[in-house]
């Protein structure tokens, strides 16, 4: 009779499956919240020095059209 009593006692607690689903949904919602916060806020951006992204110094080059010189042979 011991096995039959174990089966009956196990079937009297059908909450076990619902508890697992509830915990799974809770963990899923928590992970979804973390992903949303990383996408829409600066939580996913690592803290780095802004000078790392500064462009290298370039010599001062001015772009302009070449000067028109007077035609040769005509005063």
Biopython code that builds the backbone (N, CA, C, O; Angstrom):
import numpy as np
from Bio.PDB.StructureBuilder import StructureBuilder

atoms = [
    (1, "UNK", "N", (0.814, -1.205, 0.000)),
    (1, "UNK", "CA", (0.000, 0.000, 0.000)),
    (1, "UNK", "C", (0.854, 1.265, 0.000)),
    (1, "UNK", "O", (0.336, 2.350, -0.266)),
    (2, "UNK", "N", (2.101, 1.156, 0.281)),
    (2, "UNK", "CA", (2.962, 2.331, 0.357)),
    (2, "UNK", "C", (3.071, 3.063, -0.973)),
    (2, "UNK", "O", (3.072, 4.294, -1.009)),
    (3, "UNK", "N", (3.164, 2.312, -2.063)),
    (3, "UNK", "CA", (3.280, 2.963, -3.368)),
    (3, "UNK", "C", (2.003, 3.702, -3.744)),
    (3, "UNK", "O", (2.060, 4.802, -4.292)),
    (4, "UNK", "N", (0.869, 3.110, -3.458)),
    (4, "UNK", "CA", (-0.402, 3.743, -3.777)),
    (4, "UNK", "C", (-0.582, 5.028, -2.972)),
    (4, "UNK", "O", (-1.097, 6.014, -3.499)),
    (5, "UNK", "N", (-0.177, 5.032, -1.731)),
    (5, "UNK", "CA", (-0.275, 6.243, -0.910)),
    (5, "UNK", "C", (0.643, 7.348, -1.442)),
    (5, "UNK", "O", (0.286, 8.526, -1.405)),
    (6, "UNK", "N", (1.812, 6.971, -1.930)),
    (6, "UNK", "CA", (2.729, 7.960, -2.522)),
    (6, "UNK", "C", (2.125, 8.601, -3.776)),
    (6, "UNK", "O", (2.238, 9.808, -3.989)),
    (7, "UNK", "N", (1.482, 7.768, -4.599)),
    (7, "UNK", "CA", (0.862, 8.284, -5.827)),
    (7, "UNK", "C", (-0.283, 9.225, -5.486)),
    (7, "UNK", "O", (-0.422, 10.286, -6.093)),
    (8, "UNK", "N", (-1.094, 8.841, -4.525)),
    (8, "UNK", "CA", (-2.229, 9.679, -4.128)),
    (8, "UNK", "C", (-1.735, 10.996, -3.542)),
    (8, "UNK", "O", (-2.289, 12.052, -3.847)),
    (9, "UNK", "N", (-0.700, 10.949, -2.704)),
    (9, "UNK", "CA", (-0.201, 12.194, -2.106)),
    (9, "UNK", "C", (0.435, 13.096, -3.173)),
    (9, "UNK", "O", (0.346, 14.320, -3.076)),
    (10, "UNK", "N", (1.066, 12.509, -4.175)),
    (10, "UNK", "CA", (1.639, 13.305, -5.255)),
    (10, "UNK", "C", (0.545, 13.971, -6.091)),
    (10, "UNK", "O", (0.717, 15.110, -6.525)),
    (11, "UNK", "N", (-0.538, 13.306, -6.319)),
    (11, "UNK", "CA", (-1.629, 13.849, -7.124)),
    (11, "UNK", "C", (-2.472, 14.858, -6.361)),
    (11, "UNK", "O", (-3.264, 15.577, -6.969)),
    (12, "UNK", "N", (-2.322, 14.928, -5.063)),
    (12, "UNK", "CA", (-3.080, 15.899, -4.289)),
    (12, "UNK", "C", (-2.435, 17.282, -4.349)),
    (12, "UNK", "O", (-3.057, 18.261, -3.935)),
    (13, "UNK", "N", (-1.217, 17.388, -4.850)),
    (13, "UNK", "CA", (-0.521, 18.678, -4.961)),
    (13, "UNK", "C", (-0.268, 19.012, -6.437)),
    (13, "UNK", "O", (0.879, 18.968, -6.884)),
    (14, "UNK", "N", (-1.314, 19.343, -7.197)),
    (14, "UNK", "CA", (-1.106, 19.627, -8.621)),
    (14, "UNK", "C", (-0.522, 21.021, -8.875)),
    (14, "UNK", "O", (-0.339, 21.403, -10.031)),
    (15, "UNK", "N", (-0.222, 21.795, -7.809)),
    (15, "UNK", "CA", (0.321, 23.147, -7.977)),
    (15, "UNK", "C", (1.732, 23.132, -8.536)),
    (15, "UNK", "O", (2.194, 24.142, -9.067)),
    (16, "UNK", "N", (2.412, 22.026, -8.428)),
    (16, "UNK", "CA", (3.823, 21.955, -8.778)),
    (16, "UNK", "C", (4.103, 22.461, -10.199)),
    (16, "UNK", "O", (5.060, 23.210, -10.396)),
    (17, "UNK", "N", (3.310, 22.082, -11.173)),
    (17, "UNK", "CA", (3.496, 22.527, -12.555)),
    (17, "UNK", "C", (3.224, 24.014, -12.710)),
    (17, "UNK", "O", (3.930, 24.708, -13.441)),
    (18, "UNK", "N", (2.197, 24.500, -12.019)),
    (18, "UNK", "CA", (1.876, 25.926, -12.094)),
    (18, "UNK", "C", (2.970, 26.770, -11.452)),
    (18, "UNK", "O", (3.252, 27.876, -11.914)),
    (19, "UNK", "N", (3.581, 26.263, -10.402)),
    (19, "UNK", "CA", (4.663, 27.004, -9.753)),
    (19, "UNK", "C", (5.851, 27.144, -10.696)),
    (19, "UNK", "O", (6.463, 28.211, -10.757)),
    (20, "UNK", "N", (6.183, 26.107, -11.419)),
    (20, "UNK", "CA", (7.300, 26.166, -12.360)),
    (20, "UNK", "C", (7.017, 27.158, -13.484)),
    (20, "UNK", "O", (7.903, 27.907, -13.897)),
    (21, "UNK", "N", (5.785, 27.160, -13.975)),
    (21, "UNK", "CA", (5.419, 28.097, -15.042)),
    (21, "UNK", "C", (5.495, 29.530, -14.527)),
    (21, "UNK", "O", (5.982, 30.418, -15.227)),
    (22, "UNK", "N", (5.020, 29.756, -13.315)),
    (22, "UNK", "CA", (5.054, 31.098, -12.731)),
    (22, "UNK", "C", (6.495, 31.584, -12.559)),
    (22, "UNK", "O", (6.806, 32.732, -12.876)),
    (23, "UNK", "N", (7.359, 30.727, -12.066)),
    (23, "UNK", "CA", (8.760, 31.102, -11.896)),
    (23, "UNK", "C", (9.403, 31.349, -13.261)),
    (23, "UNK", "O", (10.171, 32.299, -13.411)),
    (24, "UNK", "N", (9.111, 30.529, -14.237)),
    (24, "UNK", "CA", (9.656, 30.709, -15.589)),
    (24, "UNK", "C", (9.222, 32.022, -16.212)),
    (24, "UNK", "O", (10.025, 32.713, -16.839)),
    (25, "UNK", "N", (7.956, 32.369, -16.042)),
    (25, "UNK", "CA", (7.456, 33.647, -16.576)),
    (25, "UNK", "C", (8.124, 34.815, -15.863)),
    (25, "UNK", "O", (8.482, 35.808, -16.498)),
    (26, "UNK", "N", (8.296, 34.704, -14.538)),
    (26, "UNK", "CA", (8.964, 35.769, -13.782)),
    (26, "UNK", "C", (10.396, 35.980, -14.238)),
    (26, "UNK", "O", (10.821, 37.120, -14.428)),
    (27, "UNK", "N", (11.149, 34.900, -14.417)),
    (27, "UNK", "CA", (12.539, 35.007, -14.878)),
    (27, "UNK", "C", (12.580, 35.577, -16.291)),
    (27, "UNK", "O", (13.437, 36.406, -16.597)),
    (28, "UNK", "N", (11.670, 35.148, -17.148)),
    (28, "UNK", "CA", (11.619, 35.665, -18.516)),
    (28, "UNK", "C", (11.326, 37.152, -18.557)),
    (28, "UNK", "O", (11.943, 37.885, -19.330)),
    (29, "UNK", "N", (10.390, 37.606, -17.733)),
    (29, "UNK", "CA", (10.079, 39.034, -17.679)),
    (29, "UNK", "C", (11.250, 39.844, -17.143)),
    (29, "UNK", "O", (11.497, 40.958, -17.605)),
    (30, "UNK", "N", (11.975, 39.292, -16.172)),
    (30, "UNK", "CA", (13.151, 39.975, -15.642)),
    (30, "UNK", "C", (14.223, 40.128, -16.722)),
    (30, "UNK", "O", (14.801, 41.203, -16.880)),
    (31, "UNK", "N", (14.482, 39.063, -17.454)),
    (31, "UNK", "CA", (15.473, 39.142, -18.538)),
    (31, "UNK", "C", (15.024, 40.099, -19.629)),
    (31, "UNK", "O", (15.844, 40.837, -20.175)),
    (32, "UNK", "N", (13.751, 40.103, -19.953)),
    (32, "UNK", "CA", (13.230, 41.028, -20.953)),
    (32, "UNK", "C", (13.395, 42.472, -20.492)),
    (32, "UNK", "O", (13.729, 43.343, -21.295)),
    (33, "UNK", "N", (13.165, 42.732, -19.216)),
    (33, "UNK", "CA", (13.362, 44.068, -18.671)),
    (33, "UNK", "C", (14.824, 44.502, -18.786)),
    (33, "UNK", "O", (15.102, 45.642, -19.161)),
    (34, "UNK", "N", (15.752, 43.611, -18.468)),
    (34, "UNK", "CA", (17.175, 43.934, -18.576)),
    (34, "UNK", "C", (17.552, 44.242, -20.019)),
    (34, "UNK", "O", (18.287, 45.197, -20.272)),
    (35, "UNK", "N", (17.064, 43.456, -20.962)),
    (35, "UNK", "CA", (17.375, 43.696, -22.379)),
    (35, "UNK", "C", (16.804, 45.029, -22.834)),
    (35, "UNK", "O", (17.479, 45.774, -23.544)),
    (36, "UNK", "N", (15.578, 45.343, -22.442)),
    (36, "UNK", "CA", (14.968, 46.622, -22.825)),
    (36, "UNK", "C", (15.756, 47.781, -22.242)),
    (36, "UNK", "O", (15.979, 48.778, -22.928)),
    (37, "UNK", "N", (16.183, 47.671, -20.988)),
    (37, "UNK", "CA", (16.979, 48.742, -20.381)),
    (37, "UNK", "C", (18.324, 48.908, -21.086)),
    (37, "UNK", "O", (18.804, 50.033, -21.228)),
    (38, "UNK", "N", (18.933, 47.827, -21.523)),
    (38, "UNK", "CA", (20.218, 47.927, -22.222)),
    (38, "UNK", "C", (20.052, 48.564, -23.597)),
    (38, "UNK", "O", (20.948, 49.267, -24.063)),
    (39, "UNK", "N", (18.927, 48.328, -24.246)),
    (39, "UNK", "CA", (18.718, 48.875, -25.591)),
    (39, "UNK", "C", (18.354, 50.353, -25.529)),
    (39, "UNK", "O", (18.883, 51.150, -26.304)),
    (40, "UNK", "N", (17.474, 50.723, -24.634)),
    (40, "UNK", "CA", (16.943, 52.081, -24.634)),
    (40, "UNK", "C", (17.608, 53.031, -23.643)),
    (40, "UNK", "O", (17.223, 54.198, -23.580)),
    (41, "UNK", "N", (18.574, 52.586, -22.880)),
    (41, "UNK", "CA", (19.311, 53.466, -21.975)),
    (41, "UNK", "C", (20.798, 53.264, -22.214)),
    (41, "UNK", "O", (21.191, 52.531, -23.122)),
    (42, "UNK", "N", (21.618, 53.907, -21.411)),
    (42, "UNK", "CA", (23.065, 53.760, -21.579)),
    (42, "UNK", "C", (23.643, 52.672, -20.679)),
    (42, "UNK", "O", (24.841, 52.688, -20.399)),
    (43, "UNK", "N", (22.830, 51.737, -20.225)),
    (43, "UNK", "CA", (23.328, 50.670, -19.367)),
    (43, "UNK", "C", (24.244, 49.718, -20.125)),
    (43, "UNK", "O", (25.126, 49.104, -19.524)),
    (44, "UNK", "N", (24.049, 49.587, -21.428)),
    (44, "UNK", "CA", (24.863, 48.661, -22.207)),
    (44, "UNK", "C", (26.134, 49.265, -22.739)),
    (44, "UNK", "O", (26.922, 48.561, -23.370)),
    (45, "UNK", "N", (26.370, 50.550, -22.510)),
    (45, "UNK", "CA", (27.552, 51.225, -23.035)),
    (45, "UNK", "C", (28.664, 51.154, -21.996)),
    (45, "UNK", "O", (28.469, 51.572, -20.854)),
    (46, "UNK", "N", (29.832, 50.627, -22.377)),
    (46, "UNK", "CA", (30.924, 50.570, -21.406)),
    (46, "UNK", "C", (31.475, 51.961, -21.111)),
    (46, "UNK", "O", (31.427, 52.854, -21.956)),
    (47, "UNK", "N", (31.997, 52.128, -19.904)),
    (47, "UNK", "CA", (32.567, 53.415, -19.506)),
    (47, "UNK", "C", (33.999, 53.504, -20.048)),
    (47, "UNK", "O", (34.884, 52.785, -19.583)),
    (48, "UNK", "N", (34.229, 54.389, -21.036)),
    (48, "UNK", "CA", (35.559, 54.597, -21.607)),
    (48, "UNK", "C", (35.846, 56.082, -21.682)),
    (48, "UNK", "O", (34.941, 56.916, -21.649)),
    (49, "UNK", "N", (37.109, 56.387, -21.783)),
    (49, "UNK", "CA", (37.544, 57.772, -21.882)),
    (49, "UNK", "C", (37.121, 58.331, -23.244)),
    (49, "UNK", "O", (37.384, 57.693, -24.263)),
    (50, "UNK", "N", (36.470, 59.513, -23.294)),
    (50, "UNK", "CA", (36.023, 60.061, -24.576)),
    (50, "UNK", "C", (37.176, 60.405, -25.505)),
    (50, "UNK", "O", (36.976, 60.484, -26.717)),
    (51, "UNK", "N", (38.369, 60.612, -24.977)),
    (51, "UNK", "CA", (39.486, 60.957, -25.855)),
    (51, "UNK", "C", (39.904, 59.781, -26.730)),
    (51, "UNK", "O", (40.626, 59.965, -27.711)),
    (52, "UNK", "N", (39.460, 58.581, -26.387)),
    (52, "UNK", "CA", (39.780, 57.420, -27.207)),
    (52, "UNK", "C", (39.121, 57.552, -28.576)),
    (52, "UNK", "O", (39.674, 57.104, -29.580)),
    (53, "UNK", "N", (37.946, 58.162, -28.616)),
    (53, "UNK", "CA", (37.203, 58.282, -29.861)),
    (53, "UNK", "C", (37.505, 59.574, -30.613)),
    (53, "UNK", "O", (36.912, 59.813, -31.665)),
    (54, "UNK", "N", (38.409, 60.415, -30.108)),
    (54, "UNK", "CA", (38.745, 61.668, -30.775)),
    (54, "UNK", "C", (39.532, 61.361, -32.046)),
    (54, "UNK", "O", (40.399, 60.488, -32.037)),
    (55, "UNK", "N", (39.240, 62.069, -33.140)),
    (55, "UNK", "CA", (39.983, 61.819, -34.374)),
    (55, "UNK", "C", (41.436, 62.278, -34.212)),
    (55, "UNK", "O", (41.712, 63.198, -33.442)),
    (56, "UNK", "N", (42.348, 61.649, -34.922)),
    (56, "UNK", "CA", (43.752, 62.063, -34.814)),
    (56, "UNK", "C", (43.928, 63.479, -35.366)),
    (56, "UNK", "O", (43.177, 63.927, -36.232)),
    (57, "UNK", "N", (44.938, 64.165, -34.842)),
    (57, "UNK", "CA", (45.163, 65.538, -35.295)),
    (57, "UNK", "C", (45.641, 65.532, -36.747)),
    (57, "UNK", "O", (46.550, 64.788, -37.114)),
    (58, "UNK", "N", (45.016, 66.367, -37.552)),
    (58, "UNK", "CA", (45.314, 66.463, -38.980)),
    (58, "UNK", "C", (45.871, 67.854, -39.236)),
    (58, "UNK", "O", (45.367, 68.826, -38.673)),
    (59, "UNK", "N", (46.910, 67.976, -40.081)),
    (59, "UNK", "CA", (47.415, 69.315, -40.364)),
    (59, "UNK", "C", (46.326, 70.194, -40.978)),
    (59, "UNK", "O", (45.436, 69.705, -41.673)),
    (60, "UNK", "N", (46.409, 71.475, -40.716)),
    (60, "UNK", "CA", (45.407, 72.421, -41.198)),
    (60, "UNK", "C", (45.534, 72.570, -42.716)),
    (60, "UNK", "O", (46.494, 73.165, -43.206)),
    (61, "UNK", "N", (44.597, 72.048, -43.428)),
    (61, "UNK", "CA", (44.603, 72.110, -44.890)),
    (61, "UNK", "C", (43.382, 72.912, -45.306)),
    (61, "UNK", "O", (42.256, 72.594, -44.927)),
    (62, "UNK", "N", (43.617, 73.954, -46.089)),
    (62, "UNK", "CA", (42.507, 74.763, -46.579)),
    (62, "UNK", "C", (42.267, 74.422, -48.041)),
    (62, "UNK", "O", (43.185, 74.443, -48.860)),
    (63, "UNK", "N", (41.053, 74.119, -48.342)),
    (63, "UNK", "CA", (40.707, 73.763, -49.706)),
    (63, "UNK", "C", (40.090, 74.968, -50.393)),
    (63, "UNK", "O", (39.050, 75.464, -49.962)),
    (64, "UNK", "N", (40.716, 75.437, -51.448)),
    (64, "UNK", "CA", (40.167, 76.513, -52.267)),
    (64, "UNK", "C", (40.562, 76.287, -53.712)),
    (64, "UNK", "O", (41.466, 75.506, -54.008)),
    (65, "UNK", "N", (39.879, 76.976, -54.604)),
    (65, "UNK", "CA", (40.159, 76.843, -56.033)),
    (65, "UNK", "C", (41.513, 77.482, -56.345)),
    (65, "UNK", "O", (41.878, 78.490, -55.741)),
    (66, "UNK", "N", (42.254, 76.900, -57.282)),
    (66, "UNK", "CA", (43.548, 77.498, -57.637)),
    (66, "UNK", "C", (43.357, 78.892, -58.241)),
    (66, "UNK", "O", (42.361, 79.165, -58.910)),
    (67, "UNK", "N", (44.342, 79.769, -57.987)),
    (67, "UNK", "CA", (44.272, 81.140, -58.521)),
    (67, "UNK", "C", (44.445, 81.103, -60.036)),
    (67, "UNK", "O", (45.266, 80.359, -60.573)),
    (68, "UNK", "N", (43.652, 81.924, -60.700)),
    (68, "UNK", "CA", (43.779, 82.040, -62.166)),
    (68, "UNK", "C", (44.936, 82.997, -62.454)),
    (68, "UNK", "O", (44.946, 84.135, -61.985)),
    (69, "UNK", "N", (45.892, 82.527, -63.220)),
    (69, "UNK", "CA", (47.003, 83.404, -63.591)),
    (69, "UNK", "C", (46.717, 84.024, -64.965)),
    (69, "UNK", "O", (45.941, 83.492, -65.758)),
    (70, "UNK", "N", (47.355, 85.144, -65.215)),
    (70, "UNK", "CA", (47.162, 85.838, -66.504)),
    (70, "UNK", "C", (47.735, 84.972, -67.610)),
    (70, "UNK", "O", (48.766, 84.330, -67.409)),
    (71, "UNK", "N", (47.096, 84.933, -68.776)),
    (71, "UNK", "CA", (47.606, 84.129, -69.889)),
    (71, "UNK", "C", (49.007, 84.624, -70.309)),
    (71, "UNK", "O", (49.290, 85.822, -70.283)),
    (72, "UNK", "N", (49.835, 83.710, -70.679)),
    (72, "UNK", "CA", (51.210, 84.033, -71.067)),
    (72, "UNK", "C", (51.202, 84.677, -72.454)),
    (72, "UNK", "O", (50.522, 84.189, -73.357)),
    (73, "UNK", "N", (51.961, 85.781, -72.633)),
    (73, "UNK", "CA", (52.088, 86.432, -73.917)),
    (73, "UNK", "C", (51.120, 87.571, -74.129)),
    (73, "UNK", "O", (51.292, 88.327, -75.085)),
    (74, "UNK", "N", (50.137, 87.736, -73.315)),
    (74, "UNK", "CA", (49.185, 88.830, -73.468)),
    (74, "UNK", "C", (49.339, 89.738, -72.248)),
    (74, "UNK", "O", (49.295, 89.282, -71.106)),
    (75, "UNK", "N", (49.522, 91.035, -72.518)),
    (75, "UNK", "CA", (49.641, 91.962, -71.374)),
    (75, "UNK", "C", (48.344, 92.318, -70.746)),
    (75, "UNK", "O", (48.315, 93.085, -69.783)),
]
sb = StructureBuilder()
sb.init_structure("model")
sb.init_model(0)
sb.init_chain("A")
sb.init_seg("    ")
for serial, (resi, resn, name, xyz) in enumerate(atoms, 1):
    if name == "N":
        sb.init_residue(resn, " ", resi, " ")
    sb.init_atom(name, np.array(xyz, "f"), 0.0, 1.0, " ", f" {name:<3s}", serial, name[0])
structure = sb.get_structure()
